[in-house]
Amino acid sequence: MSIHRLWCLCQVWLSLTLCSLSGLAAPAESPASSSQAPAGAPPAENAEEDKGAPDSPRASIAEFRRLTRAGDYEGAARYLDLSQVDTAEGPTLARHLKEVLNRRPWLDPAKLSPESRGNTTDNLIDKDELGTIRGASGNYEPVVLVRKTYRPGSHWVFSSDTVAQIEGWYEHLENIWLIDHLPKPLLKMGPKLLRWWQWIALVPLLISAWMVSYVVTRLGRFLATRALSEQHGNAAHQLHGPVTLAVTVGVTYAALPWLGLYQPAHAFLERWCSAFLLIALFWALWRGVELSRRTVSSSRWANESVSAKSLLSLGSRLAKFAVGAAAFVMVLSQLGYQATTILTGLGIGGVALALAAQKTVENLFGAFSLAVDQPFREGDYIKVDGIEGTVEALGLRSTRIRSPDRTVISLPNGKLADMRVETVSRQDRYRFYLPLGLAHAASAQVEQVLARIKELLSSQELVAKETIAVRFVALTDSSLNIEAVAMLDTAEVGKFLDAKERLLLGILKIVEEAGVPLAHPVRTVELATSKGGAPPPELPQDSEPDSAPRLSKTG
C-alpha cells in the first residue's frame, strides 16, 4: 500500500466519522408533524417575554416553569388538575412533569394562545393543546391544558388526563434512578442546562473514552507496523494523535445518551464534539502536509534538484497556513459563530494587515516567485548589485548569501526578485579573453605570434576548438593590438583558473621567443611657461600630441 493510498484512506475514514456523528444528532422522538425549537434554545429558559393576559394558557405555562425552576413544586402543583389523583402527590407530579417537558423541545409554550379564553379557532372550548408525547404503548398522547375557573378569577392547568400520563412518561426517561436517588445539590441546574452531576460525570466519561481510543489506536498501530513497510509505519505513527482524538470524540458522543441530557445541553455537547472532530481532521491534514513533504523530499526528483528543498519547505509552510486558517474558521462556525462574520472580519483584518505589512507581503510573494522561477538555487554562486557569494538559504522574507569574506548578507526577496542576478555556478563554459599589445615589429614576427598562440590554444584539452579566435585587431602609434578568444569546456571555476594560468604563461613565452616586446602605454607631458621664462625641457614624443595634458605655471 502506497503512502498516498494510506493518507487518502485516513481522510475518508475521518470524513465518514464526521458525517455519521452529524447524522446521529437528529432527535429520534419528535413526531413528524411537530416543529422543533432551535437547537440552541433552552426549553426550560424559553419563557416568552410577551406572556399575554395573566390568565392565558401561555402565562400559566410560563408561571409553572418559573416555579419548577425555583424548586417550588408545591406552588407548581396548582397548575395541575389533581381531581383524579391524590392531592399529596401534586409536588412530585409537578417535578416529574418538569423533567418530561424539559426533554421535549418541540413542546413550545410560544404556540399557546396569549388570550384569556385560549385558542378559539380550534373548536375546543376552554381547552388548548401544547403538543404530543410518545407514551409507553408507542402512540403519541396529547398534552392538554384546560381553563379552571374559581371565585377570584381563572387560570389554565394541565388536564386530568394529562396528569394521569405523567408517571408513564417519566418512567421512560433516561437515568430516572439517578434523578430519584442523587443528592439535591447535584440535581441543580448548572451552566448550559447541564445538571451538576452531569458536569461531574463528563470527567470519567472523557477519561474512559480516551482509554478506549488509546487501546484501539495502539492495536491499529501495531497491526499497521507489522503489515506495512517501515516508511508506511512511520506514516501511521504520525497519524496516531489525530486518530486517537477522533476515536475519543466518537466514543464520547456515543455515550452522551447515558447522561440523560436535555435537548439544548445535548446540542451544546454535540457542537463541541463536532468541533473537536474537525480539529482531529485538520490535525491529520496538517500531519499529512508534513508527511507529503518528507515523501517528496526523499524522491528522485528532490535528490536531483538542488532547489527542491527550498521549494518544498516554502510550499509546506503555505499549505500548513491554509490548513490552519480553514480549521480556525470551520471550528468557530461549528461552535455557533457566523462564518460570514468571521470571513468578513478576516477580510477586513487582511486588508489592514496588507496595508501595514506591505513589505512583508511583498517579500513573501517574492520568495514564492524565486522558488517557482528558480533564477538561482541554494548552493549557487551569484552576483547581484555589486554583491557576490554563495546562496545559503531562501527564506520566506529574505535570501541569505555567504560572501567570499565569510560574512552573511541578507537580501529581501521582494527586492531580489526585481534585480539583475548573475548566476555564476550555472556557467556551462568559461570564456578566455586576452587583449594583447605588442611593440612595433615586422609583420613576419606578428604572424609568428598569431600562429603560435592558435597552436597553443588548440593544444589545450579544455579549449573548444571551434571557438578559437586569434586576430590582429588594431594598429596604433604605440602598439600592435591582438585579441585571443576561446571557450573552455568546464563548469568548475578551479579548472578554468588553472587552464587560464597555463595559457597566459604560454602566450608570454611565445612573445619572448618571437623577440617582440610587449607595448607599454607612454604619455608625453609638456610643461608650458609664461613669457620670458626658460623653455621646458624636451621629452620624447612617444604618444599622441593631442592627448598629452598641459600643466601651466603662472608667475
TITI-746336 format. One record per residue: x, y, z of N, C-alpha, C, O in turn; residue in one letter. Coordinates in pm, whole numbers, plus 50000, padded with zeros to 5 digits. Layout:
<atoms>
XYZXYZXYZXYZa;...
</atoms>
This chain:
<atoms>
500864988050000500005000050000500895012450000501785013750084m;500655021749906501485033649897501105043450007500035042650066s;502015052750033501755062850136500595071750095499835076550180i;500455073849963499345082249917497995075449945497055081949989h;497925062249920496685055049948496375054850098495225056650138r;497395052750179497195052550324496645065950371495735066350454l;497195076750320496745090150360495315092650314494515098350389w;494975088450193493615090150142492615082250226491525087150255c;492985069850265492085061750347491835068450481490705068250531l;492865074350541492685081350670491735093150655490885095550741c;491875100550544490985111950522489555107350504488635113150561q;489345096650424487995091550403487385086850535486215089350562v;488195079750618487705074750745487255086050836486185085350896w;488055096550845487695107750930486455114850877485605119150956l;486345116250745485165122750687483895114850714482875120550750s;483965101450698482795093050725482405093650872481215093750906l;483415094150960483105095151104482375108051135481415108051212t;482825119151075482175132051097480735131651047479825136351115l;480535125950927479185125350871478265116750957477105120250979c;478785105351007477955096551088477565103051220476425101751265s;478505110051282478185116851407477185128051385476325130451469l;477315135051271476355145651241474965139951220473975146151259s;474885128151158473585121851136472935117251264471705117151274g;473755113451364473195108751490472585119951573471905117451673l;472835132451531472395143651612470895146151605470375153551688a;470185140151510468755142751495467975135951606468215124151631a;467055142751674466255136451778465395125451720464865126751610p;465255114551795464535102951744463085102751787462305094651737a;462705111551881461395110151942460385120051890459185118151910e;460825130651823459865140751783458995135951671459515129851578s;457735138151673456835133651568457045141751444457495153151449p;456705135651331456955142151202456135154651188456555164051120a;454995155151250454115166651233454485178351321453965189351302s;455395176151416455745186751510456935194351459457755188951385s;457035206751497458175215251459459045217451579458565220851687s;460345215351560461265216351673461645230651699461635239151609q;461985233251825462555246051859463975246251814464555235551791a;464595257951798466005258551760466855250751857466575250251977p;467935244651802468755235551883469355242552002469545236352107a;469645255351989470305261952100469375268652196469835274752292g;468065267652175467125274652262466725265652377466065255652352a;467085268552502466745260252616465265260652643464705271452663p;464605249152644463165249252669462815254152808461805260852827p;463665250752906463355254653043463585269453066463115275053165a;464295275852974464565290052993463845298352888464105310352875e;462935292152812462385298752697461055305352728460125304752647n;460955311552841459735318652875459625330852786460565338652774a;458485332552725458295343552634458185356752712457585357352819e;458785367052653458665380052716457195384752712456715391052807e;456505381652601455095385352590454245373452636453915364752555d;453905373152762453115361952815451625363552786450845354552814k;451245374852732449835377252706449085380652834449655385952929g;447815377452833446985380152951447435371553067447875360253046a;447355376653191447845368953307447095355853330447615346953397p;445865354553276445125342053292445045334353160444115326653138d;446035336553072446075329452942446855316352956447595314653053s;446695307052861447485294552866448985297152864449745290452934p;449415306852783450845309752774451385314552908452455310252950r;450665323352974451115328653104451125317653210452005317453296a;450155308453206450115297753305451305288353291451905284353391s;451655284753167452825276053146454095283153188454985276853247i;454205296053160455405303553200455545303853351456655302553404a;454435305553420454475305753566454815291953622455555290853719e;454285281253559454605267653602456105264953590456705259153681f;456685269053481458125266653462458965275353555460025271153601r;458485287453583459235296053675459275289753814460305289953881r;458145284253857458075278253990458915265553998459585263154099l;458895257353894459685244953898461175247953893461975240853955t;461555258153819462995261853816463445266653953464585264453994r;462525273154024462865278054159462765266954263463115269254379a;462285254954225462145243954321460875244454403460725236754497g;459955253354368458685254554441457675245254374456825249854297d;457775232254403456895222654337455485222854397454525219054330y;455355227254521454025228554579453245239554507452065237854476e;453905250754481453245261354405452965257154262451925260654206g;453895249354202453685244854065452535235054055451905233853950a;452255227654167451165217854164449805224554145448845217754107a;449695237554170448435244654148448055244853999446905247453965r;449035242253912448765242453769448545228353716448655225953595y;448225218853807447865205253769446445202453815446055206153926l;445695195853729444335191653768444475178353842444655167953780d;444385178853977444615167254062443315160654104443255153754207l;442285162754025440965157454065440925142254062440095136354132s;441785135553982441745121053971442905114254041443065102054030q;443725121754114444855115954187444875121554327444125130654361v;445745116054406445905120854543446555134554541447585136454476d;445985144054611446505157754612447915158254669448695166854629t;448255149354759449595149254818450685145954714451855148954736a;450295139954605451265136654501451525148354407452325147354314e;450835159554432450965171054342452405175754322452835176954207g;453195178654430454575183254411455425173154334456235177054250p;455245160254364456035150054293455675149854145456555148854060t;454385150554114453955150653975454455163153902454815162553785l;454485174653972454995186953912456485185553876456935189853770a;457235179353969458665177353940458865167753824459725169953738r;458075156953821458205147353712457795153553578458435151053475h;456725161853579456295168253455457355178153405457555179753284l;458025184553498459115193653459460185185953383460655190553279k;460585174153435461615166053368461145161853229461935161953134e;459895158153217459355153753088459365165252988459815163552875v;458865176953030458775188252937460155193352896460355197452782l;461125192952990462465197952958463165189352854464085194052787n;462745176752840463375167952741462535166752614462805158052531r;461555175152599460725175252479460755189252419459855197252444r;461805192352337461985206152292460895210852197460715222952180p;460155201452135459135205952041457855210652111456955216052046w;457745208652242456595213752317456855228452350457355231752457l;456515236952256456875251152264455715259152322454665259952259d;455885265252442454795273352500454425285352415453335290852430p;455325289552324455025301152242453855298452148453245307852096a;453535285452125452415282152037451075283752108450025284152043k;451115284752240449875286252314449305300252296450025309752266l;448015301352316447335314052297447655323752411447715319752527s;447865336652379448055346652484446725352652533446715361852616p;445625347352482444315352752521443775345252642444135333752667e;442915351752715442355345852837441535333452807441575323852884s;440785333552699439925322252666440645311952579440025302352533r;441945313752557442695304152479442435305352330441915315452283g;442805295052257442635294852112441185291752079440715280652104n;440505301352023439065299651992438845294751850437695293351808t;439905292151776439735287951636439805272751620439575267851509t;440125265251727440265250651715439015243151759439015230951771d;437935250751783436655244651823436765236951954435915228451982n;437805239752036437955233452167437675244152272438475253352292l;436535242852337436115253152432436915251552561436955240652619i;437555262452605438345262752729439365251352733439605245252837d;439965248552618440945237752611441975241252503441605245452393k;443285239552535444375241852440445335229852443445555223952549d;445875226452329446815215152320448235220352302448515227952209e;449135216052390450545220252383451335212052282452255217252219l;450995199352266451705190652174451425176252207450445173152275g;452275167352158452095153052184453415146952232454505151652199t;453275136052312454425128752364454175113852342453065108952365i;455205106852299455065092352278454945085552414455775087552503r;453885077452428453665070452552454295056652554455045053052464g;453985048952659454555035552675454125026252564454855017052528a;452915028352509452405019752403452965023152267452725015952170s;453725034152258454275038452129453405048552059453825054251958g;452195050952109451305060852049451605074652106452105075952218n;451305084952027451515098552073450295103352149449175102752098y;450525108152271449445112352359449505127552375450595133152393e;448365134352369448345149052373448625154552513448285148452615p;449265166252514449465173852638448455185352632448605194652553v;447445184552718446295193652708446225202552832446465198152944v;445885215352808445605224752917444125228452913443545230152806l;443535229653032442125233453042442015245753131442875248353215v;440955253153109440735265453186439945262253313438865256353309r;440535266153425439925263553556439475276753616440275286053633k;438195277453649437625289953699437355288553849436865278253894t;437685298853923437405299254067436985313554100437015322354014y;436585315754224435935328454257436795340754228436275350254169r;438085341254268438825353654239439105355454089439315366754043p;439115344554015439425345853873439545332153809438775322953839g;440535330853716440735317953647442185316853603442895326853589s;442625304453581443935301953519443875288353451442915280753469h;444865285353375444895273153297445775262853366446825266253422w;445345250153363446085239353428446185227453331445435226453234v;447125218553361447225206253283446015197453316445665195753433f;445405192053214444155184453233444415171853315445555167453330s;443345166253367443455154253449443965142453366444705133953417s;443575141853239444085131053153445585132253134446305122253136d;446065144753117447495146853102448225143253231449285137053227t;447665147153346448285144053475448365128953495449305123953556v;447385121853445447385107253461448495100553380448895089353410a;448985107453277450035101653192451445105253238452425100053185q;451575114153337452895119353375453825108253420454975107853377i;453355099353507454225088753560454705079353450455845074753451e;453825076453354454245067953242455335074453158456305067953118g;455155087253130456195094353054457515094953132458595093253077w;457375097553262458565099353346459375086453355460605086853354y;458675074953364459385062253378460185058553254461095050253262e;459865064553139460575061453016461725071252989462375070652884h;461965080353084463105089353069464395082053106464385072353182l;465525087053050466805081153083467235085453224466905096353270e;467975076453290468605079453419467615083453527467895092453607n;466455076853529465465080053632465995076553771465745083753868i;466725065653779467255061453909468165072153967468105075154086w;469025078053882469915088553930469135100653977469445106654080l;468105104353900467315116153936466625114054071466475123454149i;466205101754096465465099054221466375096954341465915098254455d;467655093754321468505089954434469705099154456470325098554562h;470035107554359471195116454379470825127454478469655131154490l;471835132854550471575144254640471035156154562471375158154445p;470205163954627469575175254561470585185454505470345190954397k;471705188254575472665197854516473185193454379473415201854292p;473355180354359473845175454230472775175954123473085175554004l;471515176854164470435177454066470135191654020469345193853929l;470775201254084470545215054044471155217853907472105211253864k;470565227653840470985230653704472265238853706472385248653779m;473225234553624474475241853610474515249553479473475251753417g;475695253653437475805261053310475345252553192475475240353193p;474825259353090474425253052963473385242052983473345232452907k;472535243553087471455234153114471945219953139471205210353114l;473135218353188473625205453237473555205753389473995215253453l;472985195053446472985194153591474425192153640475295187953565r;474625195253768475985194353820476505180053817477705177953798w;475635170253837476115156353832476515152653688477395144153668w;475875158953591476245156153452477605162353419478405156253347q;477855174353471479195180253452480265171453515481325169253457w;479975166453636480945157853704481135144653628482245139453617i;480025139353576480105126553504480885127753373481395117753322a;480985139753319481735141453193483205138153211483855133553117l;483745140353332485185137853354485525123053340486375119553258v;484875113953417485185099753396484785094753257485395085553203p;483745100953199483335096953064484445099852963484755091452880l;485045111752971486125115352879487355106552903488015102352808l;487655103853030488805095253060488585081253004489495075352945i;487395075953022487085062552969487155062452817487675053052757s;486615072952755486655073652609488095074252558488435067852458a;488955081952629490355082652588491035069052604491825065052519w;490735061852712491355048752733490935038952622491755031252573m;489655039452584489195030652475489905034352345490385025552273v;489975047252316490635051452191492125048152194492695044752090s;492745049052310494175045852319494425031252287495345027852213y;493575022552344493725008252316493485005252169494224997652107v;492435011352112492095008751971493205013551879493615006251788v;493695025651901494715031151812496055024051830496795022151734t;496375020051954497615012551974497564999051902498544994751841r;496394992651909496234979951837496334982151686496994974451615l;495674992551638495754995551495497164999051452497594995151343g;497885006451535499265009951502500154997451499501034996251414r;499914988351594500704976051598500474967751471501424962751411f;499214966451431498914958751311499464965651186499954959051094l;499374979051183499894986251067501414984851057501954983750946a;502094984851170503544983551169503974969851117504984968651047t;503214959551152503554946151106503174943850960503854936550888r;502084950250916501594947650781502234956750677502334953050560a;502684968750718503204978350623504714979350636505324974150730l;505304986250537506754988350540507104998550647506225004550710s;508415000450667508855009850771508385023950742507975031250832e;508445027850612508025041350576506535043350604506135053650658q;505705033350567504275034350591503985033450740503035039750788h;504775025750814504605025250959504865038751024504185042451119g;505855046050972506105059551023504925068750995504605077351077n;504285066750879503095074850848501975071850946501305081050993a;501775059050977500755055351075501075061351212500165065251286a;502345061951246502755067951374502425082851376501985088151478h;502625089651264502335103951258500835106751273500445117051328q;499985097651225498535099551233497945094051363496735094351380l;498785089251453498295083351578497525093551661496455090451713h;498045105551675497395115851756496025119751703495045119251779g;495905123751572494575127351520493555115951529492395118351562p;493985103751500493055092451506492615090051651491445086951675v;493525091251747493155089651889492115099951930491145096651998t;492305112351889491345122751922489995119951857488955121651921l;489995115551731488735112751662487985101251729486765101951745a;488695090651767488035079351833487515083551970486425079352011v;488265091752043487805096752173486515104552158485585102752237t;486455113152057485235121052034484075111851998482955113852047v;484325101751914483255092551875482695084751993481485083252006g;483585079752078483125072252196482355081352291481335077352348v;482845093552309482155103052397480755106052346479795106252423t;480655108452215479345111552159478385099752173477205101552204y;478895087752151478035075852164477535073952306476475068052327a;478295078952405477905077052546477035088452599476565087552713a;476815099052523476035110352572474605106652612474105112052711l;473905097652540472535094252583472475088752725471435089952790p;473545082752775473545077452911473445088453017473095085853132w;473755100752978473695111753074472295117353087472035125353178l;471365113452998470005118653006469955133652993469325140253075g;470595139152891470705153552875469415159552821468685153252745l;469155171952862468115179652796468595182552653469785182452624y;467615185052566467985186952425468975198552404469925196852328q;468795210152467469785220752449471175216952500472185220452439p;471225209652612472515205152664473135195052568474345195252545a;472305186252514472805176452416473335183752292474375180152239h;472605194052247473055201752131474365208952160475235210052073a;474505214052283475745220852322476945211352315477975214652256f;476805199452377477915189852374478135184252233479265181052196l;477065183152157477195178352019478035187951935478865183751854e;477815200951956478615210951882480095209751918480955210751831r;480375207552046481765206452087482385193552034483565193351998w;481605182752031482125170351972482455172251825483495167851777c;481545178851754481805181551612483025190451593483805188551500s;483185200351683484335209251672485645201551693486595203551618a;485675192851794486895185151817487135174851707488275171351678f;486065170051648486245160951534486855168451416487695162951344l;486435180951396487055189151291488525191851323489375191951234l;488805194051451490195196251490491035183851458492155184951409i;490475172051487491185159651454491415158351304492495154151260a;490405162151224490535161251080491625170551029492485166350951l;491605183151073492605192651025493975189651085495005192751024f;494005183751202495285179251258495885168451168497085168451141w;495035159351122495515149051029495975155250897496975150850840a;495245165350850495675172150727497025179050748497885178750660l;497205185350864498475191850897499615181750894500665184150834w;499385170250960500395159650958500605154450816501715150950777r;499505153950739499615149250601500495158150515501215153250428g;500425171250539501305180450466502765177350495503605177050405v;503065175050623504445171950661504875158450605506015156850560e;503965148650607504295135650550504545136750401505465130450348l;503725144650332503925146450188505255153150160505955149450066s;505615162950242506905169750221508065159950238509005159950159r;507985151750343509065142050366509135131750254510225127850211r;507965127250206507955117250100508535122849971509345116249905t;508125135049936508615141049812510105144449824510855143149727v;510525148949942511935152649960512875140649947514055142249918s;512345128649970513165116649955513055110449816513645099949790s;512305116849728512125111349594513335114649506514215122349544s;513355108549390514465110549297514505124949246515585130749230r;513315130549220513275144349171513915154049271514675162849232w;513595152249400514135161249501515645159449515516355169249538a;516145147149501517575144849512518345150649394519495154649408n;517695151149277518365156449159518245171549149519055178049084e;517225177149213517015191649207517595198149332517225194849444s;518505207549310519145214349423518155223249497518235224749619v;517205229349422516265238949484515015232249539514125238949591s;514945218949528513715212049571513445214349719512285216149757a;514475214249802514265215949945513665229549977512765230650060k;514145239949909513595253349933512145254049888511295259449958s;511865248449769510505248849716509555240749803508435245149830l;509985229049848509145220649933508905227250068507795226750122l;509945233250123509795239950254508805251450244507945253050331s;508935259550139508015270850121506595265950096505645271350153l;506455255850010505115250549981504445244550102503245246350122g;505205237250184504615231050304504195241650405503175240050473s;504955252450416504565263150509503265269750464502385272350546r;503145272550334501915278650283500735269150300499635273450335l;500945256250275499865246450290499425245450436498225244650464a;500365245450529500015244950671499255257450713498325256850794k;499645268850658498925281250689497485280450639496555284650709f;497285275050518495935273550464495105263850549493935266450575a;495715252750591495005242950676494625249350809493505247650857v;495555256750869495255263150997494155273550985493295274351073g;494165281550877493115291650859491755285150839490765289550896a;491705274550756490445267550733489925261250862488725261650890a;490825255350941490425249351068489865259951163488855257551229a;490495271451169490055282151258488635286551223487785288051311f;488365288651093487045293251050485985282551073484905285551124v;486275270251036485265259651045484965255751189483815252851222m;485975255751276485725252251416484875263051483483935259851556v;485205275751459484385286351517482965286251462482005288851534l;482835283151334481495282151275480705270751339479505272051362s;481375259551367480695248151430480265251551572479275246051621q;480985260351639480655264051776479565274651783479195279251892l;479045278651667477905287651667478185301551617477275309651608g;479425304651584479755317751532479425318151383479595308151313y;478955329551334478585330851195479835330751108480765338451128q;479835321551009481005320450920481205333250839482325337450815a;480085339350796480215351550717480845362850798481645370650746t;480475363450926481075373751013482555371151030483365380451027t;482925358451049484345355151065485125358650939486195364650946i;484565354650823485275357450697485355372350671486365377250621l;484265379650705484305394250687485375400350776486135409050733t;485425395650901486465400750992487855397450943488755405850950g;488025385050893489335381350839489675389650716490835393150695l;488645392750634488895400850515489335414850550490295420150494g;488605421050646488995434550689490365434450755491205443050731i;490565424150840491885422950903492975420550802494095425350816g;492635412750697493635410150593494025422750517495205424850487g;493025431250487493335443850419494205452750507495185458550461v;493825453550636494615461750728496035456250742497005463750745a;496135442850749497455436850761498285439050635499485441550642l;497615438150519498335440350393498855454550382499955456850333a;498045464250428498485478150424499605480750524500545488150495l;499495474550642500505476850746501785468950720502855472850766a;501675458050647502835449350626503065447250477503205435950430a;503095458350402503275457350257504575450450222504615441750136q;505645454450289506955448850258507005433950291507595426050217k;506375430250403506375416050441505645407650336506125397050295t;504465412650293503725405550189504505405250059504525395149989v;505135416550026505945417149904507085406949909507375400249810e;507725405850025508825396150038508305381750031508985372949979n;507095379350086506515365950080506255361849935506595350749895l;505645370949857505395367849717506705367249639506825359649543f;507685375249680508995374349617509645360849639510275355349549g;509485355449760510025342049789509345331449704509995322449651a;508015332649690507305323049605507745324349460507915314249391f;507925336649413508375338749274509765332849251510015326549149s;510675335049346512025329549332512025314349338512795307749267l;511145308649422511095294049433510545287649306510965276749268a;509595294449240509005288849119509895291348998510165282248920v;510365303648983511185307048866512595301448874513185297848772d;513145300648995514465294849021515585301348939516285294548865q;515755314648953516925320748888518235316048951519285316748887p;518165311349072519325305249139518805295149240517615294849270f;519695286949293519345276549388520275277449508521325283949503r;519885270949613520765270349730522065263249690522055252549630e;523185269649725524495264249688525095270849566526265268849537g;524295278949490524815285849371525645297949412525415304249516d;526615300949327527425313149346526845323749253526785321749132y;526415335049311525735345249232526395358849252527135361049348i;526085367849157526485381849166525235390349147524495388449050k;525005399649239523835408049230524125421449294524475422349412v;523985432149213524115445849263525415448049340525405453849449d;526535443449284527825445149349528095435449461529145436349525g;527185426349487527345416249593527515402749527526805399449431i;528435394949577528615381449526528875371949641529385375849746e;528515359449620528705349349723527855337049694527235335949588g;527845327949789527125315249775525775316149847525715320449962t;524715312249779523365312549838523275301449943523445289649913v;523005305550068522895295850176521475291450202521225279550226e;520515300750197519125297150228518185307050163518465319050157a;517045301850115515975310050061514815309550160514095299650166l;514645320350237513605320650340512345327350291512245331250175g;511355328550382510105335050345510255350050332509525356450255l;511205355950405511385370350399512605374350318512545383750239r;513715367250336514965371450274515775359450229515515348050268s;516755362350145517715352250097519075355450158519535366850151t;519705345350217521005347250282522125342650191522085331650136r;523145351450175524275348950086525555349350167525785358750244i;526385339350151527685338750218528725344750125529005339250018r;529305356150166530265363250080531635356350085531865348050172s;532545359849991533895354149996534645357250125535555349850164p;534265368250193534875371650322534235364150438534545366850554d;533325354650407532645346150505531625353850590531225349150696r;531205365550543530115372550608528795368350543528775363750429t;527685369950618526365366250567525605378950532525445387950614v;525145379550407524395391050357522965386750333522715376650267i;522015394250387520595391150370519965401350276520065413350299s;519325396450171518645405050075517155402050078516775390350069l;516275412250092514825409750091514395403249959514855407149852p;513515393449968513105386149848512365394949749512525393349628n;511535404449800510815413249709511745421549624511495423449505g;512825426449684513815434249609514655425349519514955428949406k;515025413649569515885404649493515185399549367515825397249265l;513855397649375513115392549259513115402349143512915398249029a;513335415349170513335425549064514725429449019514865437848930d;515765423649078517135427649046517735418348940517255407348916m;518805423448879519545415548780520505406348856521425410848924r;520265393348842521035383348914521885375548814521375370348715v;523165374748842524075366948757524465354348836525115355048940e;524055342948783524335330148849525605324248789525585318548680t;526685325748861527995321148811528045305848809528675300048720v;527405299448904527505284948915526865277548799527125265748779s;526015284348722525325277748612526055279148479525525275548374r;527265284448482528035285148359528395270948313528925262948389q;528075268148186528495255348131529875256148068530535245948049d;530325268648035531655271247982532195284148042531445292648089r;533505285248039534155297748079534845303747956535405296547873y;534805316847946535375323947830536775328947864536985335947963r;537705325247779539075330447791539215341947692539025340147572f;539555353547744539695365447659540955372847701541145375847819y;541825375847600543085382647631543365393347526543665390047411l;543265406247563543755416947473545265418647495545715420247608p;546025418347387547495418347397548055429547309547735430447191l;548885438147370549525449047295551015446347276551735444647374g;551485445847148552895443447116553515456247065552865464747005l;554825457347092555555468847036555665467246884555515456246831a;555925478346815556025477846668557135468346627558265469046675h;556775459146534557745449146487557385445446344556395450146288a;558215437046285557985432646147556755423946140556365417446238a;556135423946022554895416246004555145401246020554265394046066s;556325396445984556605382145998556605378146145556145367346180a;557135386946229557125383946372555685383646427555355375146510q;554855392846380553465393246425552735380546381551975374646458v;552975376446253552325364346203552785352046282551995342846306e;554055351946321554555340746401553855340146537553495329446583q;553675351746600552995352146730551555347246717551095339446799v;550845351846613549455347646594549335332646574548475326146632l;550215327046491550145312746461550435304246585549755294346612a;551455308246661551835300246777550795301246889550615291646965r;550105312746902549035313847003547885304546964547295298147051i;547545303846834546505294646790546885280246820546065272346865k;548165276946794548625263346824548525260346974548145249347014e;548875270347055548805268447200547375265847245547125256647324l;546445273847195545035271947234544515258447186543765251847258l;544895254347066544415241547012544975229647088544375218947091s;546135231547149546755220347219546155217947358546395207547419s;545395227347405544805225947538543555217147532542715218847444q;543445207747626542355198047622540995204447651540005200147592e;540915214447739539635220447777539125230547676537955234347681l;539975235047585539575245547491538735239447380539115229547317v;537535245647355536665241347245537265246647115537335258747094a;537695237647027538445241446907537655250746817538245259646756k;536365249046808535575257246716535405271546765534935280146690e;535775274246890535595287746944536895295946943536895307446986t;538005290146895539295297246898539285308546796538935306546680i;539685320346841539805331946752540985340446800540945346246908a;542045341146716543235349346746543395358946629543645354446517v;543265371946653543255381646543544085393946579544215397946695r;544645399846470545335412746478544255423246453543765424546341f;543885430746558542675438946551542925453846537542025461046493v;544115458846573544315473346567545805476546556546655469446608a;546085487446485547445492846472547405507246519546775515646456l;548085510146629548095523646686549515528946684550445521846645t;549685541446726551005547746728551945541046826553165541446811d;551325534746931552175529247036552215514047044553075508347110s;551255507246974551215492746989550535486046870549835492246790s;550775472946863550055464246771549125455646858549595447646940l;547795457246840546835451046931546345437646875545905436746760n;546425427346960545985413846925544975409347029545105412547147i;543935401846984542945396147075542915381047059542905375846948e;542915374147173542825359547174541565355647253541405359347369a;540665348047187539385344347248539185329347230539465323847124v;538685322747336538355308447328537445304947444537455311547548a;536625294347426535735289347531536325276547590536795267847517m;536305275447723536825263647791535665255047840534795259747913l;535665242447799534565233147834534715227947976535125216647998d;534375236248071534355232348212533405241548286533315253448256t;532705235948384531815243948468532415246448606531775252548692a;533645241848625534315243548753535305254948743536165255248656e;535145264348834535995276348829537445272948856538345279548804v;537705262748938539095259048967539835254148843540975257948819g;539175245548765539805240648641540025252048542541045252448473k;539045261248536539205272548444540395281148482541165285248394f;540565283948610541685292448652543025285548626543995292148589l;543085272348645544325265148614544645265848466545795268348429d;543645263648380543875264248236544235278348191545075280148104a;543595288248252543895302048215545335305648250546015312648175k;545795300748364547175303248404548165297048305549155303348268e;547905284948263548775278348166548795285948033549855287347971r;547655290647990547585298047864548335311247872549045314847778l;548195318347981548885331247996550405329247997551145336747933l;550855319248071552305316648074552805312447935553895316547894l;552015304247864552415300047730552485311747633553425312547554g;551505320847637551495332447547552665341647579553295347047489i;552945343347708554085351747746555395345847692556255353447646l;555555332847695556745326147643556835327647491557925329747437k;555705326647422555675328347275556145342247236556925343747142i;555665352447307556045366247275557535368447298558195375147218v;558085362647406559515364247434560345357347326561345362947280e;559955345147284560715337747184560645344447047561575343246967e;559545351547019559435358546890560255371246887560415377146780a;560765375646999561585387847004560795400546993561335410946954g;559535400047025558685412047018558305415747161557605408247228v;558745427247205558415431247343556955435647353556335439747254p;556455434647473555095439547500555095454747501556025460947553l;554075460847447553975475447442553505480647577552615475047641a;554145491547617553755498247741553175511747706553815518947629h;552065515547754551495528747720552355539947777552685540247895p;552735549447686553585560647724552845573547694552225574947589v;552915583047786552285596047766553365606947770554345606047845r;553165616947689554085628347686553485639647767552345643647744t;554275644747862553835655847946554625668247903555845668447916v;553955678347854554605690647806554315701647906553155704847933e;555385707747962555265718548059555365731847986556345734247915l;554395740248002554385753347938554665763948043554185763048156a;555465774148005555795785348096555295798248037554915798847920t;555295808748118554855822048071555965828747992557085823647987s;555685840047931556665847447852557875851247935557755854948052k;559005850147874560255853847941560835842748022561965843948068g;560145832448042560645821448122561495812048038561545813147915g;562175802848106563015793148036562145782947967561115778948022a;562525778647848561715768547778561755755147853562765751747915p;560695747847849560665734947919561565724947851561795726047731p;562075715347923562935705147862562125696547766560945693947789p;562805692147656562125683747557562025669447607562975663747662e;560805663647587560555649847626560335641447502559855646647402l;560655628647504560425620247386558945619847349558055618547434p;558715621047217557355621347165556905607047128556905603447010q;556505598947230556105585047204554605583147201554125572247170d;553845593447233552385592347232551785603847155552495613047117s;550505603347132549845613647052549975627147118549745628447238e;550335637247041550465650747098549135655947149549085663047250p;548065652447080546785658247119546295653147253545515659747322d;546755641147290546265635247415547115638847535546785635047647s;548235646247513549125649447624548545660747706548145670947649a;548485659347835547985670347920548995681647929550205679347918p;548505693447947549375705147960549235710648100548135713248147r;550365712348166550395718148301550935732148289552095733848252l;550175742048317550605756048305551025761348440550435758148543s;552045769648437552565775548560552635790648540553265795348445k;552015797848625551995812548615552855818548723553135812348826t;553255830648696554045837548798555305843148741556085849348813g;
</atoms>
